[in-house]
Amino acid sequence: MRDFSARLATAEEIADWDSHVQANPGGGNVLQSAAYAEVKSHHGWNPVYVVFTCADYTSYNLVIEKKVPVLGSLWYLIKGPDAAAPEDVPAMAAALGDFIKLTGRRVFALKVEPDVVDGEDVQKLFTGAGLVKTFNLQPNDSTALLDTTPDTEQILKNISSRARNAVRRAIREGADVRRVEPTEENMQAMYKLMSHIEDRSSARMRSYEYYRRFWSNFVAAGQGRFYFAFEDGEPSVGAFVIAYGKKGTYKDGGSKPRRKQYGDSHLVQWTALTELKEDFGIEEYDFCGTPPSSELKNKEHPHHGLGLFKTSFSKTVTDFAGCYDLVLDPLRYRIWNTIGERVTRQIYWRRHHQPFY
């Protein structure tokens, strides 16, 4: 097992944060980016930039810190640590735990969420190292991933016949699908399209201000784009996609119900992923969230419909390990785990009408 040390990033490293993150073993994650860190800084979280070092490699990771009255702080290594191997995750978590204690920070728990594919061996590895499994937080802890390394014609052949036929029919029938500018009008239209999805699901949308800042940050970084389908001159399907490192991500989407154009949503995705491949050289496209593989056929699952759509492009679902906690103060963590987290999340929702995480 590799031996890691942890430290805070220097000002120079933070100034070039995305380049460092994208050089990580896993190529970085959009939720580890500078743009995302800035968004969270306006919504109750303090970004902490952490560097893990061992003899073989260095990994740059974003931690977001939430201060909890009485208990201290919770550190959330969102979509991290970015490790070269699953066995490095507990070692990196332990190194950060040691750093926290040595520097006298009042952190009661560290939450880790690595992009490591789940399985019994991983579960045994993590729990055997003292990590505590907790509920998953991100929508793409189970997701559909599409390999975009082949040429475009081969990618089209690789997706399901249903998706392929939908794309071809939408093109044949002249569906109006295009990339649009990130204007205030288009962002408002995107948010309205997303609200239609919320009407049909159990999702709780964040405020328009949150999404506007998120979208604007990634657009300004040259990483985010909007794509719309139009029907009768009005946006009918929308997608916000991100290119970060070698990965494309379908971050946000929405659509009007009862549309006339068949295949418009498939063509939006096809246009977005092929243009990200052409312009950024992405090697993988993340459809960002499906039911877990074990629940994919469960029609009662709140994301069953989204799962069917997304797996029409990528036939299998990838389940990641999800969230684990490294307990740094057993007493304060016990209070947090039994009542503190539930009460804090309820209070935060009542005050801000935003999800806590």
ABEGO torsion letter per residue (X at the ends): XBBBBBBBBBAAAAAAAAAAAAABAAGEBAAABAAAAAAAAAAGBBBBBBBBBBAABBBBBBBBBBBBBGAEBBBBBBGOBBBABAAAAAAAAAAAAAAAAAAGBBBABBBBBBBBBBEAAAAAAAAAAGBBBBBBABAAABBBBBBAABBAAAAAAABBAAAAAAAAAAAAAGBBBBBBBBBAAAAAAAAAAAAAAAAABABBBBBAAAAAAAAAAAAAAGABBBBBBBBGGBBABBBBBBBBEABBBBABBBBBBGBABBGAAAAAAAAAAAAAAAAAGBABBBAGEBBBAAAAABAABAAAAAAAAAAAABABBBBBAEBBBBBABAAAAAAAAAAAAAAAAAAAAAAAGBBAX
